[in-house]
Amino acid sequence: MVLEKFSLSSQVGIVTGGGQGLGWAFCQAFAEAGADVVIAEINPETGQNAADRIQSMGRQALFIQTDVREKASVEAMVDQALARFGKIDFLMNNAGVALWRPAEDMSEQEWLNLMDVNLNGLFYCCQAAGKHMITRGTGRIINIASMSGVIVNTPQPQTAYNTSKAAVIHLTKSLALEWARHGIRVNAICPGYMATPMAQPFFDDPKIGGVWMNLTPMNRPGQPEELGPLAVFLASEASSFITGAAILIDGGYSIM
């Protein structure tokens, strides 16, 4: 009975940025839990590869090339997902970018691009999928924020990134309040330092990764697959009384 509540069988979910890194880990977890997955990804090569891999697992998958910075692209993606599957049960807003730049040196375009992806694009996706969920009277939205939304990282300068992720957390709480009456739950996952291929050079640098691990009580980075069970939990009926939460999964970094 309890385990059945974690099942995503017959469910349809969208994962933005699902072609690689953490996005692929989420796609894989959802598929293993029984869901069919729409991969909304800007990179056609990684996006289609992810869809092919999900189909090899026995689930249905659809890759839709999507630029979350463009509202029209997001709306077209949702329309295509509905045309193929007829419904959207959950949305995972994973697409994001990071930038290390001292605040005094950041250009206007760098600031705007980061906010367009991490905040504006996430809102466009919530809005487009949320309209469908409101009509159905049910739905789950999971936003990928970061521990950087509740703490300030060191030693890297990333004011813009921290700001965007703090905004994601407050957006999550605000939508959770507005949409609870429509049967929609909105939650956020706030990862700490994760061992992705892109991050490995930083972990290998004692002046950066060494500082990170010294500030992490578990003294190791997280693995992408360690985020999957939490994502499945929030997408499933196992978390039916949870909304507006921002759940830290950071090896204890934020308690230091």
Beta strands, then each sheet from edge to edge (+ up, - down):
strand 1: 12-16
strand 2: 36-41
strand 3: 61-65
strand 4: 90-93
strand 5: 139-144
strand 6: 184-191
strand 7: 246-249
sheet 1: 3+ 2+ 1+ 4+ 5+ 6+ 7+
end
